[in-house]
Structures are given as structure tokens and as C-alpha cells.
Amino acid sequence: MACHSSTPIEEPSLFSIEFDKVSDLDYWSPEVEGPLSQVSIVDGALDIEASGGATIWLKQKLKAPIEIQYTAFVVGAEGPNDRVSDLNCFWMANDPRCPEDIFSCADSIRTGKFPDYHQIQTYYVGYGGHNNSKTRFRRYTGTGDRPLLPEHDLAEPHLIIPNKDIKVHIKVYPDRTTYSINDELLFDYPDESPYQEGWFAFRTVRNHLKIKDFSINPLKD
């Protein structure tokens, strides 16, 4: 079913966006760098053409325990932004600079440039970053610290295969979070101070992504 609410999910329930049934960005808040960047609904998918940095926030605040799923397609072709890299995302994100909500001061502090996001508190995966040479998980602390553990710094074969569907599956438990690609578990992070509520965003830079089958469900296991 399509999403028709913009209020916080206090008790997580089925929440999905069928991009073939919507034509606008009512459920998303893009923060993009560069005048040539475009975010739109095209052919039943969220189409992200980023000439610079781009962060596309889901307006719905989330509360754990939940699982987030979507299918991504990284375009590797001849277009100006068809650089295969950076199928990234933030989840359970909060910005200490915007205590009311993550959007309350967005225009003055976040422009789409990646350094603008170093101060947020969030889980983050950069899948196929650094020109599709690295896949990394980080827990941002909200103070500018973004520690990288050795076991969270991956390379081949955990990189983007262009022009093919990539299924992303994120779970947020009361004591840990996990991240899987095509049913392969890449990261399982136990957290003594887990992030239990916040916002989700797609993140990329100089790239062309298509997103479909986006859903959020109660965590069952």
C-alpha cells in the first residue's frame, strides 16, 4: 500500500511507498548539491541524478524495532552522472543542531555536501564508496566522530554491480543493527547505546540511482 501519513510512527506498522502510484516527492525531502542534480519519480522509481552530493530524507520519523527494505539500481551507462559508486544511506539519524526535528534548521546547515553531515548522530553505510572500491559501516556520534572499525572496512567482492537490482535490508533491534545486501549479512553491530529513533535517508554523490520497493515493517525476529 502507498504511504499516506507524515506523522511519526510511534508503533511501527506496515509502511511502504509504491513509486508507480505516486508522481511527486511528498514523502521525501532532498538536500542536493549542484544545480544539475535532480530527484524525481520516473517510471515507477525514485530517480536520483546527483551531479554533486545528495541526501534524500524520508519525512517519516522512525522508531525501532523495525526493518527497512528497498531495491536499488545503480545506473552504469553513458549519462553525465552515471558514475558507479556510493549507494549509501543513513538510518535512525538525528541532528543535534536541529533539536526539534531533523528538518527544523536544515536549510542553514546541510547543503548536500558530505561534510555537512559529519555532525549528525546516525548509523551509516557507504556501499561501494570511493569509486566503488570500499564498503564501510560507521556509527556517527553526533560530535563529528565517525569511527571506522577494521571489520567494518570491506572491499571486493562487497561492491556495487551496476545495472542490476540490489536488495538492501536493514534491521534495527533494541541492542544492535544489521545491514544486508541480496540476503548476505555484511554488518552486525551490537550497540551499548543503540539509536532507537530517527530518520532515514538515501545518500550518494555524482551518481545515478533508481530506488523501488521501499518499505518499513515491524521487526519480527
TATAWO-V9206 format. One record per residue. N is the residue number from 0. RES is the residue in three letters. PHI is phi in whole degrees, 0 to 359 (999 if undefined). Layout:
N;RES;PHI
N;RES;PHI
This chain:
0;MET;999
1;ALA;276
2;CYS;284
3;HIS;230
4;SER;227
5;SER;238
6;THR;271
7;PRO;301
8;ILE;274
9;GLU;282
10;GLU;240
11;PRO;305
12;SER;219
13;LEU;306
14;PHE;215
15;SER;217
16;ILE;237
17;GLU;266
18;PHE;295
19;ASP;283
20;LYS;245
21;VAL;234
22;SER;232
23;ASP;224
24;LEU;253
25;ASP;304
26;TYR;263
27;TRP;228
28;SER;232
29;PRO;282
30;GLU;234
31;VAL;234
32;GLU;255
33;GLY;99
34;PRO;291
35;LEU;267
36;SER;285
37;GLN;220
38;VAL;233
39;SER;204
40;ILE;261
41;VAL;225
42;ASP;51
43;GLY;74
44;ALA;217
45;LEU;282
46;ASP;256
47;ILE;246
48;GLU;253
49;ALA;249
50;SER;275
51;GLY;221
52;GLY;282
53;ALA;213
54;THR;233
55;ILE;240
56;TRP;276
57;LEU;285
58;LYS;289
59;GLN;283
60;LYS;285
61;LEU;246
62;LYS;224
63;ALA;286
64;PRO;275
65;ILE;215
66;GLU;231
67;ILE;244
68;GLN;224
69;TYR;197
70;THR;245
71;ALA;246
72;PHE;227
73;VAL;264
74;VAL;282
75;GLY;243
76;ALA;215
77;GLU;251
78;GLY;288
79;PRO;295
80;ASN;246
81;ASP;276
82;ARG;265
83;VAL;280
84;SER;185
85;ASP;63
86;LEU;269
87;ASN;248
88;CYS;200
89;PHE;253
90;TRP;214
91;MET;55
92;ALA;270
93;ASN;221
94;ASP;245
95;PRO;303
96;ARG;282
97;CYS;236
98;PRO;296
99;GLU;291
100;ASP;196
101;ILE;292
102;PHE;259
103;SER;294
104;CYS;227
105;ALA;300
106;ASP;298
107;SER;267
108;ILE;232
109;ARG;231
110;THR;242
111;GLY;104
112;LYS;290
113;PHE;302
114;PRO;301
115;ASP;296
116;TYR;255
117;HIS;293
118;GLN;269
119;ILE;279
120;GLN;254
121;THR;191
122;TYR;266
123;TYR;213
124;VAL;236
125;GLY;258
126;TYR;268
127;GLY;72
128;GLY;282
129;HIS;53
130;ASN;58
131;ASN;60
132;SER;240
133;LYS;221
134;THR;230
135;ARG;223
136;PHE;249
137;ARG;222
138;ARG;250
139;TYR;285
140;THR;268
141;GLY;90
142;THR;245
143;GLY;103
144;ASP;281
145;ARG;223
146;PRO;299
147;LEU;237
148;LEU;279
149;PRO;305
150;GLU;286
151;HIS;255
152;ASP;241
153;LEU;252
154;ALA;225
155;GLU;303
156;PRO;266
157;HIS;269
158;LEU;229
159;ILE;287
160;ILE;258
161;PRO;288
162;ASN;61
163;LYS;221
164;ASP;296
165;ILE;237
166;LYS;266
167;VAL;254
168;HIS;222
169;ILE;243
170;LYS;238
171;VAL;238
172;TYR;267
173;PRO;295
174;ASP;229
175;ARG;192
176;THR;223
177;THR;229
178;TYR;219
179;SER;232
180;ILE;237
181;ASN;49
182;ASP;70
183;GLU;258
184;LEU;287
185;LEU;261
186;PHE;224
187;ASP;225
188;TYR;247
189;PRO;286
190;ASP;230
191;GLU;288
192;SER;230
193;PRO;292
194;TYR;278
195;GLN;250
196;GLU;206
197;GLY;155
198;TRP;246
199;PHE;249
200;ALA;210
201;PHE;281
202;ARG;223
203;THR;204
204;VAL;206
205;ARG;45
206;ASN;204
207;HIS;230
208;LEU;242
209;LYS;233
210;ILE;239
211;LYS;216
212;ASP;54
213;PHE;275
214;SER;209
215;ILE;231
216;ASN;226
217;PRO;300
218;LEU;281
219;LYS;257
220;ASP;223
